[in-house]
Amino acid sequence: MIGDVRGLGGMCAMELVRDAQTREPADTETKAIAKYCYQHGLITITAGTFNNVIRILVPLVITDEQLDEGLAVIEAALASVAEHKEPALTHA
């Protein structure tokens, strides 16, 4: 689902795509990931022309534990959305 990661340091963005070959924007998946993150205590920002980018901007004073916790939420959100997406791919 991750088509591109760009940025530097604590300010980066993940572009989400439905298919790596066609680069079709994953707008509904991006919205679901942002919702999952919010429900699990992590505020993210969605952006992009096609609403398929998740922006990450961490404060300079973040602890390693806080960063690990936030990244774990994003990882779980990606896994959850990808897991729910799989059945649709097999029917197509």
DSSP file with accessible surface (Angstrom, degrees, kcal/mol):
  #  RESIDUE AA STRUCTURE BP1 BP2  ACC     N-H-->O    O-->H-N    N-H-->O    O-->H-N    TCO  KAPPA ALPHA  PHI   PSI    X-CA   Y-CA   Z-CA
    1    1 A M              0   0   59      0, 0.0    16,-3.1     0, 0.0     2,-0.8   0.000 360.0 360.0 360.0 -25.3    0.0    0.0    0.0
    2    2 A I  E     +A   16   0A  80     14,-0.2    14,-0.2     1,-0.2     3,-0.1  -0.702 360.0 172.8 -84.2 112.1    2.9    2.4    0.6
    3    3 A G  E     -     0   0A  22     12,-3.1     2,-0.3    -2,-0.8    13,-0.2   0.789  64.9  -3.8 -88.0 -30.0    3.7    3.9   -2.8
    4    4 A D  E     -A   15   0A  65     11,-1.4    11,-3.1     2,-0.0     2,-0.4  -0.980  50.4-156.8-162.7 146.1    6.3    6.4   -1.6
    5    5 A V  E     +A   14   0A  87     -2,-0.3     2,-0.3     9,-0.2     9,-0.2  -1.000  26.1 169.8-125.5 127.8    7.8    7.8    1.5
    6    6 A R  E     +A   13   0A 107      7,-2.4     7,-2.8    -2,-0.4     2,-0.2  -0.961  24.4  64.6-138.4 157.2    9.3   11.3    1.4
    7    7 A G  E     -A   12   0A  59     -2,-0.3     2,-0.4     5,-0.3     5,-0.2  -0.736  65.5 -91.1 126.5-173.9   10.7   13.9    3.8
    8    8 A L  E >  S-A   11   0A 156      3,-2.1     3,-1.8    -2,-0.2     2,-0.1  -0.997  70.2 -34.9-144.2 132.5   13.5   14.2    6.2
    9    9 A G  T 3  S-     0   0   70     -2,-0.4    49,-0.0     1,-0.3     0, 0.0  -0.315 125.5  -5.8  62.8-130.6   13.8   13.4    9.8
   10   10 A G  T 3  S+     0   0   35      1,-0.1    48,-2.3    48,-0.1     2,-0.6   0.415 125.2  71.8 -81.6   2.3   10.7   14.0   11.9
   11   11 A M  E <   +AB   8  57A 122     -3,-1.8    -3,-2.1    46,-0.2     2,-0.3  -0.925  66.5 128.2-122.2 104.4    8.8   15.5    9.0
   12   12 A C  E     -AB   7  56A  36     44,-2.5    44,-3.3    -2,-0.6     2,-0.3  -0.910  39.3-140.7-146.1 175.2    7.8   13.0    6.3
   13   13 A A  E     -AB   6  55A  13     -7,-2.8    -7,-2.4    -2,-0.3     2,-0.5  -0.993   5.2-147.4-143.6 146.5    4.8   11.7    4.3
   14   14 A M  E     -AB   5  54A  16     40,-2.5    40,-2.6    -2,-0.3     2,-0.5  -0.976  12.0-152.1-114.8 123.1    3.6    8.4    3.1
   15   15 A E  E     -AB   4  53A  36    -11,-3.1   -12,-3.1    -2,-0.5   -11,-1.4  -0.844  15.0-150.7 -93.9 126.0    1.8    8.2   -0.2
   16   16 A L  E     -A    2   0A   0     36,-3.1    10,-2.1    -2,-0.5     2,-0.3  -0.824  15.9-179.0-103.7 134.4   -0.7    5.3   -0.2
   17   17 A V  B     -D   25   0B   4    -16,-3.1     3,-0.1    -2,-0.4     7,-0.1  -0.929  30.1-141.8-129.3 153.2   -1.6    3.5   -3.4
   18   18 A R  S    S+     0   0   70      6,-3.2     2,-0.4    -2,-0.3    -1,-0.1   0.805  94.0  23.0 -80.2 -33.1   -4.0    0.6   -4.2
   19   19 A D     >  -     0   0   68      5,-0.5     4,-2.2     1,-0.1     5,-0.5  -0.991  65.2-147.2-140.0 128.7   -1.7   -0.9   -6.8
   20   20 A A  T  4 S+     0   0   74     -2,-0.4    -1,-0.1     1,-0.2    -2,-0.0   0.812 100.3  47.7 -65.3 -29.8    2.1   -0.5   -7.1
   21   21 A Q  T  4 S+     0   0  170      1,-0.1    -1,-0.2     2,-0.0    -2,-0.0   0.937 121.6  31.1 -78.0 -48.0    2.0   -0.8  -10.9
   22   22 A T  T  4 S-     0   0   96      2,-0.1    -2,-0.2     1,-0.0    -1,-0.1   0.675  92.2-141.7 -84.9 -18.3   -0.9    1.6  -11.7
   23   23 A R     <  +     0   0  104     -4,-2.2    -3,-0.1     1,-0.2     3,-0.1   0.789  31.0 179.5  59.9  30.3   -0.2    3.9   -8.7
   24   24 A E        -     0   0   90     -5,-0.5    -6,-3.2     1,-0.1    -5,-0.5  -0.455  34.6-108.5 -62.7 126.0   -3.9    4.3   -8.2
   25   25 A P  B     -D   17   0B  34      0, 0.0     2,-1.0     0, 0.0    -8,-0.3  -0.310  18.8-143.6 -60.6 136.9   -4.4    6.6   -5.1
   26   26 A A     >  +     0   0    0    -10,-2.1     4,-2.1    26,-0.2     5,-0.1  -0.579  39.6 153.7 -99.7  69.3   -5.7    4.8   -2.0
   27   27 A D  H  > S+     0   0   67     -2,-1.0     4,-2.1     2,-0.2    -1,-0.2   0.927  71.1  44.3 -69.3 -45.1   -8.0    7.6   -0.8
   28   28 A T  H  > S+     0   0   86     -3,-0.2     4,-2.1     1,-0.2    -1,-0.2   0.888 114.3  51.2 -68.7 -35.4  -10.5    5.5    1.2
   29   29 A E  H  > S+     0   0   22      2,-0.2     4,-2.4     1,-0.2    -1,-0.2   0.893 108.0  52.7 -66.2 -38.5   -7.8    3.4    2.7
   30   30 A T  H  X S+     0   0    1     -4,-2.1     4,-2.5     1,-0.2    -2,-0.2   0.923 109.1  49.3 -62.8 -43.1   -5.9    6.6    3.8
   31   31 A K  H  X S+     0   0  159     -4,-2.1     4,-2.2     1,-0.2    -1,-0.2   0.907 110.9  50.1 -62.7 -41.2   -9.1    7.9    5.5
   32   32 A A  H  X S+     0   0   41     -4,-2.1     4,-2.5     2,-0.2    -2,-0.2   0.888 110.6  49.8 -65.7 -38.4   -9.5    4.5    7.3
   33   33 A I  H  X S+     0   0    0     -4,-2.4     4,-2.7     2,-0.2    -2,-0.2   0.929 110.5  49.4 -66.6 -43.9   -5.9    4.6    8.4
   34   34 A A  H  X S+     0   0   19     -4,-2.5     4,-2.4     1,-0.2    10,-0.2   0.909 112.2  49.1 -61.5 -39.9   -6.2    8.1    9.8
   35   35 A K  H  X S+     0   0  131     -4,-2.2     4,-2.6     2,-0.2    -2,-0.2   0.929 110.8  49.6 -65.2 -44.9   -9.4    7.1   11.6
   36   36 A Y  H  X S+     0   0   54     -4,-2.5     4,-1.1     1,-0.2    -2,-0.2   0.932 111.5  49.4 -58.8 -46.9   -7.7    4.0   13.1
   37   37 A C  H ><>S+     0   0    0     -4,-2.7     5,-3.1     1,-0.2     3,-0.7   0.933 111.3  48.8 -59.7 -45.9   -4.8    6.1   14.3
   38   38 A Y  H ><5S+     0   0  167     -4,-2.4     3,-1.7     1,-0.2    -1,-0.2   0.917 108.8  52.8 -61.2 -43.1   -7.1    8.7   15.9
   39   39 A Q  H 3<5S+     0   0  123     -4,-2.6    -1,-0.2     1,-0.3    -2,-0.2   0.726 110.8  49.4 -66.2 -19.3   -9.1    6.0   17.6
   40   40 A H  T <<5S-     0   0   94     -4,-1.1    -1,-0.3    -3,-0.7    -2,-0.2   0.090 127.9 -94.2-109.1  21.7   -5.8    4.6   19.1
   41   41 A G  T < 5S+     0   0   72     -3,-1.7     2,-0.5     1,-0.2    -3,-0.2   0.615  88.0 116.8  85.8  14.6   -4.6    8.0   20.3
   42   42 A L      < -     0   0   40     -5,-3.1     2,-0.5    -6,-0.2    -2,-0.2  -0.961  50.4-151.1-120.8 120.3   -2.5    9.2   17.4
   43   43 A I        +     0   0  139     -2,-0.5     2,-0.3    -5,-0.1    -8,-0.1  -0.777  22.0 175.4 -90.8 125.2   -3.4   12.3   15.4
   44   44 A T        -     0   0   28     -2,-0.5     2,-0.5   -10,-0.2    12,-0.1  -0.819  24.2-130.8-121.3 167.0   -2.3   12.2   11.8
   45   45 A I  E     -C   55   0A  78     10,-1.3    10,-3.5    -2,-0.3     2,-0.3  -0.972  14.0-151.5-120.8 129.2   -2.8   14.7    8.9
   46   46 A T  E     +C   54   0A  66     -2,-0.5     2,-0.3     8,-0.2     8,-0.2  -0.768  29.3 150.0 -97.1 149.8   -4.1   13.6    5.5
   47   47 A A  E     +C   53   0A  27      6,-2.5     6,-1.9    -2,-0.3     5,-0.3  -0.857   7.7 100.8-156.3-172.1   -3.1   15.5    2.5
   48   48 A G  S >  S-     0   0   40     -2,-0.3     3,-1.5     3,-0.2     5,-0.1   0.056  74.9 -83.9 100.4 153.3   -2.4   15.3   -1.2
   49   49 A T  T 3  S+     0   0  129      1,-0.3    -1,-0.1     2,-0.1     0, 0.0   0.849 132.6  35.8 -57.4 -36.5   -4.2   16.1   -4.4
   50   50 A F  T 3  S-     0   0  128     -3,-0.1    -1,-0.3   -24,-0.0    -2,-0.1   0.182 112.5-115.2-105.3  15.0   -5.9   12.7   -4.3
   51   51 A N  S <  S+     0   0  100     -3,-1.5    -3,-0.2     1,-0.1   -20,-0.2   0.855  84.3 117.0  54.4  39.2   -6.3   12.6   -0.4
   52   52 A N        +     0   0    3     -5,-0.3   -36,-3.1   -22,-0.1     2,-0.4   0.053  44.1  95.8-124.1  26.6   -3.9    9.6   -0.3
   53   53 A V  E     -BC  15  47A   8     -6,-1.9    -6,-2.5   -38,-0.2     2,-0.6  -0.958  53.3-157.8-121.1 133.8   -1.0   11.0    1.7
   54   54 A I  E     -BC  14  46A   2    -40,-2.6   -40,-2.5    -2,-0.4     2,-0.4  -0.961  15.7-151.6-108.7 120.1   -0.5   10.7    5.5
   55   55 A R  E     -BC  13  45A 111    -10,-3.5   -10,-1.3    -2,-0.6     2,-0.5  -0.745   6.6-162.3 -92.9 140.3    1.8   13.4    6.9
   56   56 A I  E     +B   12   0A  28    -44,-3.3   -44,-2.5    -2,-0.4     2,-0.4  -0.987  14.5 169.1-124.2 123.1    3.9   12.7    9.9
   57   57 A L  E     -B   11   0A 107     -2,-0.5   -46,-0.2   -46,-0.2   -47,-0.1  -0.890  12.0-171.5-135.4 102.1    5.3   15.6   11.9
   58   58 A V        -     0   0   38    -48,-2.3   -48,-0.1    -2,-0.4    -2,-0.0  -0.716  27.9-108.6 -96.2 146.0    6.8   14.7   15.2
   59   59 A P    >   -     0   0   78      0, 0.0     3,-1.5     0, 0.0    -1,-0.1  -0.352  23.5-120.4 -68.9 153.3    8.0   17.2   17.8
   60   60 A L  T 3  S+     0   0  180      1,-0.3    -2,-0.0    -2,-0.0   -50,-0.0   0.745 111.7  57.3 -65.1 -22.1   11.7   17.7   18.4
   61   61 A V  T 3  S+     0   0  128      2,-0.0    -1,-0.3     0, 0.0     2,-0.0   0.273  76.3 133.2 -95.0  13.4   11.3   16.8   22.0
   62   62 A I    <   -     0   0   48     -3,-1.5     2,-0.2     1,-0.1    -4,-0.0  -0.331  52.0-131.2 -65.4 141.5    9.7   13.3   21.4
   63   63 A T     >  -     0   0   65      1,-0.1     4,-2.4    -2,-0.0     5,-0.2  -0.529  20.4-112.9 -86.8 162.1   11.1   10.5   23.4
   64   64 A D  H  > S+     0   0  129      1,-0.2     4,-2.7     2,-0.2     5,-0.2   0.890 118.9  53.3 -60.0 -39.0   12.1    7.2   21.8
   65   65 A E  H  > S+     0   0  158      2,-0.2     4,-2.3     1,-0.2    -1,-0.2   0.912 109.4  47.3 -63.9 -42.5    9.2    5.5   23.6
   66   66 A Q  H  > S+     0   0  104      2,-0.2     4,-2.5     1,-0.2    -2,-0.2   0.910 112.6  49.3 -66.1 -41.4    6.7    7.9   22.3
   67   67 A L  H  X S+     0   0   58     -4,-2.4     4,-2.7     2,-0.2     5,-0.2   0.936 111.6  48.8 -62.9 -45.6    8.1    7.6   18.7
   68   68 A D  H  X S+     0   0  106     -4,-2.7     4,-2.1     1,-0.2    -2,-0.2   0.906 111.5  50.1 -60.6 -41.0    8.0    3.8   19.0
   69   69 A E  H  X S+     0   0  133     -4,-2.3     4,-1.8     2,-0.2    -1,-0.2   0.929 112.2  47.0 -64.0 -44.4    4.4    3.9   20.3
   70   70 A G  H  X S+     0   0   14     -4,-2.5     4,-2.1     1,-0.2    -2,-0.2   0.923 112.7  48.4 -64.2 -43.6    3.3    6.2   17.4
   71   71 A L  H  X S+     0   0   85     -4,-2.7     4,-2.7     1,-0.2    -1,-0.2   0.864 108.1  55.8 -66.0 -33.7    5.0    4.1   14.8
   72   72 A A  H  X S+     0   0   52     -4,-2.1     4,-2.5    -5,-0.2    -1,-0.2   0.891 106.9  50.1 -65.0 -37.9    3.4    1.0   16.2
   73   73 A V  H  X S+     0   0   23     -4,-1.8     4,-2.5     2,-0.2    -2,-0.2   0.933 111.6  47.7 -65.6 -43.9    0.0    2.5   15.8
   74   74 A I  H  X S+     0   0   14     -4,-2.1     4,-2.6     2,-0.2    -2,-0.2   0.931 112.2  49.9 -63.1 -42.5    0.7    3.5   12.2
   75   75 A E  H  X S+     0   0  143     -4,-2.7     4,-2.4     1,-0.2    -2,-0.2   0.929 112.0  47.3 -61.7 -43.9    2.0    0.0   11.5
   76   76 A A  H  X S+     0   0   36     -4,-2.5     4,-2.7     1,-0.2    -1,-0.2   0.886 111.3  52.1 -65.6 -37.7   -1.1   -1.6   13.1
   77   77 A A  H  X S+     0   0    0     -4,-2.5     4,-2.6     2,-0.2     5,-0.3   0.932 110.3  47.6 -64.3 -45.4   -3.4    0.8   11.1
   78   78 A L  H  X S+     0   0   30     -4,-2.6     4,-2.6     1,-0.2     5,-0.2   0.929 114.0  47.5 -60.6 -44.0   -1.7   -0.2    7.8
   79   79 A A  H  X S+     0   0   57     -4,-2.4     4,-2.5    -5,-0.2    -2,-0.2   0.916 112.1  49.8 -64.3 -42.3   -2.0   -3.9    8.7
   80   80 A S  H  X S+     0   0   33     -4,-2.7     4,-1.9     2,-0.2    -2,-0.2   0.934 114.6  42.8 -63.3 -46.7   -5.6   -3.6    9.7
   81   81 A V  H  X S+     0   0   17     -4,-2.6     4,-1.3     1,-0.2    -2,-0.2   0.916 114.8  50.0 -68.5 -41.2   -6.6   -1.7    6.5
   82   82 A A  H  X S+     0   0   29     -4,-2.6     4,-1.5    -5,-0.3    -1,-0.2   0.900 109.5  52.6 -63.5 -38.2   -4.5   -4.0    4.3
   83   83 A E  H  < S+     0   0  140     -4,-2.5    -1,-0.2     1,-0.2    -2,-0.2   0.907 111.1  45.7 -64.5 -40.9   -6.1   -7.1    5.9
   84   84 A H  H  < S+     0   0  136     -4,-1.9     4,-0.4     1,-0.2    -1,-0.2   0.724 110.9  55.2 -75.0 -19.6   -9.7   -5.8    5.3
   85   85 A K  H >X S+     0   0   29     -4,-1.3     4,-1.1    -5,-0.2     3,-0.8   0.793  88.0  78.8 -82.8 -28.5   -8.7   -4.9    1.7
   86   86 A E  H >X S+     0   0   99     -4,-1.5     4,-1.5     1,-0.2     3,-0.6   0.865  86.3  55.7 -54.2 -46.7   -7.5   -8.4    0.7
   87   87 A P  H 3> S+     0   0   70      0, 0.0     4,-1.2     0, 0.0    -1,-0.2   0.888 104.4  55.4 -58.3 -34.5  -10.9  -10.1    0.1
   88   88 A A  H <> S+     0   0   66     -3,-0.8     4,-0.8    -4,-0.4    -2,-0.2   0.870 104.8  54.0 -65.8 -32.3  -11.8   -7.3   -2.4
   89   89 A L  H << S+     0   0   92     -4,-1.1     3,-0.4    -3,-0.6    -1,-0.2   0.868 104.9  52.9 -70.2 -35.1   -8.7   -8.1   -4.4
   90   90 A T  H  < S+     0   0  107     -4,-1.5    -1,-0.2     1,-0.2    -2,-0.2   0.779 109.4  49.3 -73.9 -23.5   -9.5  -11.8   -4.7
   91   91 A H  H  <        0   0  161     -4,-1.2    -1,-0.2    -3,-0.2    -2,-0.2   0.646 360.0 360.0 -86.3 -16.7  -12.9  -11.1   -6.1
   92   92 A A     <        0   0  118     -4,-0.8    -3,-0.0    -3,-0.4    -4,-0.0  -0.170 360.0 360.0 -76.2 360.0  -11.8   -8.6   -8.7
